[in-house]
Amino acid sequence: MVKNRRDGETDENCKKYGVPFFGASFVPHSALRLSDTETNHEDEDSGNGSSYVIFSGGGGEGRNGIPNALVISRFDPASNSLSDQPVEKLDSGDDLPYRMAVHPGGDGVICSLPKSCRWYQWDPIKNEDLIKLKLKPSDKVLDELEDIGQQLAVTFSHDGSLLAVGGEDGKLKVLKWPSMELILEAPNAHTSVKNLDFSIDGKFLVSVGSGPARVWDISSLIAKASLPQENDEIFGSCKFSLNSKNDVILYVTTMRDRGGSIVKWNTATWKRISSKHVVRDPISAFSVSNDGKLLAIGTNEGDVHILNSSNMKVHTVVKKAHIGFVTALAFSNDSRALASVSMDSSARVTMINETTKNGVSIWVVLLFLLLAAALYYAKTEGFLL
């Protein structure tokens, strides 16, 4: 389904919070735990209740009146709206929180700053029957990530036991979490590391930067494979996922003179499966839904495209979702919504309609069946000649 941003949407699902954004993520429901035994059940199902979304960004060291901050907003699927004002806006001083990774277990969020990385913890506060989600700097100092320069990529493994960071200087590190024991260090992984992602089982890490993408075997701590570029390709982002047969595959976005493409890789042979040209504009952000059914790309023109992963056909296009180029994308935990952010200080959440295998809206099919049944009934009762 292709739609314009105005079709079926209001501006309530797009807000500006006064901060140029570079990172976005939905907050795990486990972050709302008040204790090990108490959970806010009202927010456990984002399909029925509200969800929290966290954004990171700012104006940099000079700032020029623009804060550097972590921003938490509340999203209500029922009204398809983000809160007018942040529920939390934690100023980070002169340090720009450029990239961030939310721990999948709900422990907190790590942010890459200009010279180091900092750990923040969720701070849920109960007020009568409601829980307000706050954020606070942790007492835990990440000594192993102090004075290491700007990290352009930060990610946790799916079970939260490993942390990988990749720097502007091309260095790659993998550490155990939360002990911070260094298990892999590659001083020259790339000239500059752009993106990182762990495989579903945590056995492999893929790094994308200048030159070929590289696959790292976490158990043997060596470079397992090199994924070469073809023709004039420039690699952008990487994501592991599962296909309809539960086989692990790897997606890598590429840029050529004709626009952006998505390449699929076989994770047993590390050979290309296919390459699909998907957009004319450069791809500036990429994400894959948790259920593996959808891919999302953001472009330099501010558009957001959602694709069916099985056939790479368009599911939804939000034209001019943002005025500036899209800097980050993140699917909700249940894969029903997509958060997108931009340097224009805007944050948006796009609800995703369910589709059949052929990409036709389920509601369209139901409407067709109801009309057919009504016509049949009218004919059998003699209302139609």
Secondary structure, DSSP 8 states (H G I E B T S, - for coil): --EETTTT--GGGEEE-SS-EEEEEE--GGGG-SSSS---GGGS-TTTS-EEEEEEE--TTT-TT---EEEEEEEETTTTEE-SS-SEEEE-TT----EEEE-TTSSEEEEE-SSSEEEEEEEEEEETTEEEEEEEE-S---GGGTT---EEEEEE-TTSSEEEEEETTS-EEEEETTT--EEEEETTS-SSEEEEEE-TTSSEEEEEESSSEEEEETTTTEEEEEE---TT-EEEEEEEEE-TTS-EEEEEEEEETTEEEEEEEETTT--EEEEEEEESS-EEEEEE-TTSSEEEEEETTS-EEEEETTT--EEEEEETSSSS-EEEEEE-TTSSEEEEEETTSEEEEEE---B-TTS-BHHHHHHHHHHHHHHHHHHHTTS--
